[in-house]
């Protein structure tokens, strides 16, 4: 399956916040009963420096009986509330990993 590329831009927290990213899918655009396709580890705020990058691999689910029409990234903040910050998540197919200059 395709990769979700997650780049953490930065945040502030009043405590020791953690972040977990889940890729969820549903046949309903409102994500009323989503299925979790994959999850990141629970990442401590101290690890989440600006530019921190991680990938989530979406599994192939063609052989299931459920047709998922919608994919979504879900962010779970734990331990303490974050008070500001940004994370960017993008679905990538065949991302170029090296750029050569001739």
Secondary structure, 3 states (H helix, E strand, C coil): CCEEEEEEEEEEECCCCEEEEEEEEECCCCCCCCEEEEECCCEECCCCCCCCEEEEECCCCCCCCCCCCEEEEEEEEECCCEEEEEEEEEEECCCCCCCCCC
